[in-house]
Amino acid sequence: MIDIGANLSNKSFKDDLPQVIQRAKDANIQAIIVTGTSIESSDAAQRLCNQYPEYLFATAGIHPHEADNYNQEIEQQLHSLLSQSCVVAAGETGLDYNRNFSTPANQRQAFEAQIALASQYKKPLFLHERDAFDDFYSILSQHKAGYTKAIVHCFTGSKDTLRAYLDLGLSIGITGWICDKKRGANLREMINYAPLDRLMIETDAPYLTPHNKSVKEQLSKKHRNEPWTLSYTANTLAECLAIDTDKLIAATSKNAADFFSIDLNK
């Protein structure tokens, strides 16, 4: 399995990251992509990759919540990060109009700038969208020639949204949200619309812990999700697609390795 999105630079992991990594390895996690959401977290993610080469990889980008801070200096720092081989995607970037921690105008500007960076460095886009579908879809449609691959991570949208993203050629990231009996019900009902070759799985650790009694009992820190829980998301997604879990894991792992250019045989 490959966890395509884990926030391992989060302060909740600062005291026991080696143990977190070992638990992931013991749970047959073959690689983890550490999400960058700001210059600070992107830089930290890149440094973690250096500590765990060929096991941890990273994204580098500015989350829409941080878009008010986007400037030329930050863009130059992103250039430096994206030139590193262990940084396998540009992002997390996109639009989030749910809370508007940054202005919509600044979010759009930062988003378009990072699409250009992804194009320049020939790296996929790691995307975030919340309550901003119209502008998000419009920007991606307008810049479709400027990027080759993109994934909407932590997808929780509607079937119409899913269809629109698939029509744009995007891939879809599924988290432990799908395990939530209430909040994940709609996602479970319609995710089989997505082709298997467009799906990947992620924990978004330390967030979005799968709702499962066994998981809750095994967490080393209360309410903190870890990459080792990824199999619970895989199991639930396999049930939704009516396929064997081993087939789901093999497919999503191949999808992720191909998408992010990760060689699992090294």
N, C-alpha and C positions, 0 to 999 in steps of 0.2 A: 504494500500500500504506500501511496505517497500523499502526505498531508500538504495540500497546495496553499494553505493559509494558516499560519500560527503566529501570534504576536509574542514571540519568545523574548523580545527586548523589553517587554512589559515589566514593571518593577516587581510584580508578584512572583517572578521567576529568579530574582537576583540572588537569592540565598541557596537555591537548590537546583540550578539548571543542569549540572552534570547528572543528577539523579533523574530529572525529567527526561533527559536525552536517553539515558539507559532504559528507563521504562518504555520509551517509544521503541527502541530497538528490540526489547524483549517482546513487544506486541507486534513484531514484524512490520514496523514502519520502515520502509526502505530509504526514504528521504523526506525532508521537511523544508518547505519554503517559508522563510521568515518574512513577515509582512512589514514593509516600511510605509509609514503614514505621515511622516514629517522628515525634515533633514536629520534631526537627532535620532529618530528611530530607524531611519534608513541607514545611517552611518553605523549605528549599533548593530543592525542586522548584518551588514557587510562584515563587521568585525567578528561577529559570531561565526560567520561562514569560515573565516580564517582559523578559528579555533577548532571547527569540526569540518575540515575540508571533505568534499565529496559526499557529505551527509546533509549538511545544512546548505541551503541556497537562499537567495534573498530577492525581494523586490525593492525598488527605490522610487519613491514618489511623494506627492503632497496630497493628502486626503482633502476632500472638499471642506471639511471643518477648518482646515489650516490655510485655505486659499487666500484669505486676507493678507497673509504673510508672504505670499509668492512675489518674488522680485528677481532682478537680474543676478544678484549674488547667489540666491538659492538655486536658480537655474544653472549657474556655473557649477555648483556643488553636485547637482543631479547629473550633469555631464560627466563629472569625475566618477561618480558612483556607477553610472550605467556603462562606463567603459570597462568595468571589472567583469571578469568572466563568471564569477559566482553570482552576480546580479543578473537574474534571468528574466526580469520583466520590469516594465515601467508602471508605477502605481504603488500604492492604491490611489487611484484618481477617479474622478467622475463628478457627480452632482448629488447633493443632499439638501433638499428644500424642507425637510421635516422640522429642523430646528434653526436652520440658517445661521449657524455659528459664524459663517462667512457670507458676505452678500452674494446673491445669485450671479450678479455681473462678474464678480471676482472669481467665483467658482467656475463660470464658463470660460473665462480667460485662462485660468490655470489649467483647466481640463484640455483646452485646445493646445496650449503650450506643451503639455506632456504627451499628447498624441504626436506632435511633431518630433519630440525627443525619441519616442518609441520608433518612429519611422527612421530617424537618423541612425539609431543604433541597432536597427533591425531586431527589436525585441518585442515580445507580446505586451499587450496592455492588461493590467490587472485592475478591474473596474468595480466601482461602487455606485449604486443608484438607489435613492430613497425619495419617494414622493416628487420625482423630477423626470418622469418618463418622457414627456413631450420634448423638452429641451435636450435631454440625454440622447434620445433616439435621433433627433434632428442633427445634433453635432456629429454623432457617429456616422450618420448617413452622408453628411456633407464631406466628411474627411475619410470616407471609405477607402479611397486610393492611397491614403497616407499610412495605413497600418495593415499588417498581414494577418495577425491573430489577436484575439481579445477574448477575455473571459469575464463574465459578470459573476463576481464572487458573492457568496452568501445570498443566493437567490431565494426570495420569498414572495415573489409577485404573483400575478394572475396568469391564467392560461393565455389570454390575449397578449400580455406582456411577454410571456415565454415564446409565443409564436413569433412575435415581432423580432425578438432577439435572435432566434434561430434563423429567421429569414435574412437577417443581416450577416449571418455566418458566425455569430458569437457562440462560445462555449459557456457552460453553466456550472457553477460551483455549488455543491450541496453540503450543508452543515448539519449539526445535530438538531437544528430547528425541525427537521423532518420527523424526528422522534417524539416531538411534543404532541400529545394526543389532541389538544385543543388548537394551539396556534399553528401546528403543522398539518392539520387535517386537509386544508385546501391544496397544499403542496403535494401531499401524498396522493390525492385524487387525480391530479393532472400531470404529474411529472413523467408519466409513461408516454406523454406526447413527444418528449425529447428523445432523439436517437441516442443510443448508448455511446456512440463515438463522439458525442458532444458533452458528455458528463464527466465531472471530476468531483472528488470529495475532499473536505477540509474540516478542521475543527474550529477555526477562528479562536483558538485558545488565547487567553484564559476565559473567553466568553462562550456562550451558546452550548453549555454542557448538555449532552443528550439526557432527556428525561427518562431515567432508568434507575430503579432501586439499586441494582448491582453497581452501577457507576457511582452513584452517590456514596455508597458504603466504601468504595475503594479509593476515592479521591484523597490525595495526600494533604491537600488544603481545602477546607470547606468552600464550596462554590467556585473553585478554580478549575476550569477545564484544562486538559492536557492532551497532547497528541495521541497517547495510548488509547484514548476512547474512540478513535476513528472507526474501529471495527463495528461499533454500534450503529453509526451512521451508515456504514456499508451494508450491514444486515437489513436495516429498515428500507434502504433504497432498493436493495435486491428484491425484497418482498413486494414493493410497489411495482417493480418492473416484471415481477413473476419470473425471475431467473435465479439460478443458483448463486449464492454469495461469492463462491470462488470465481465464477465467471465475471461477476460485477467487479471484483477486486482486480482481476487480471486486466479487464478492459479499461477501468479508470486509471490504473497504474500506467498502462501503455499510453493512454491519452495524455496523461500529465507528462510523462517522459518525453513524448514527441513534441508536445506543445511548448514545454520549457527547455527543450534540448538538453535533457539530463540523461547521461549514460549510466544506467544502473549496473552495468557489467564491470565498471572500474573497481 
